[in-house]
Amino acid sequence: MRGKTPAPGPDRSTDRATDRATARSAVAVSVAALITAAALFGALAPKAAALEGPLINNIGIALQ
C-alpha cells in the first residue's frame, strides 16, 4: 500500500512521564519510610537503654 503512512504507535512521551512519576513516588515512599524508622528508633532507643541496665545487673547477680 504505497502512499499511506503507517498508523502512529503509542505515545512514548506519556510513557516516560508516567515512569518518572512512578519513580518519584517510589523515592518519596522510601524517604518517608526512612524518616519514620529514624523517628521510631530515636523514640525507642532511650527506653531500650533504660531497660538494658537493670537487665545486665540482674544477669550479673544471677551469675555470682
Secondary structure, DSSP 8 states (H G I E B T S, - for coil): -TT--------HHHHHHHHHHHHHHHHHHHHHHHHHHHHHHHHHHHHHHHHHHHHHHHHHHHH-
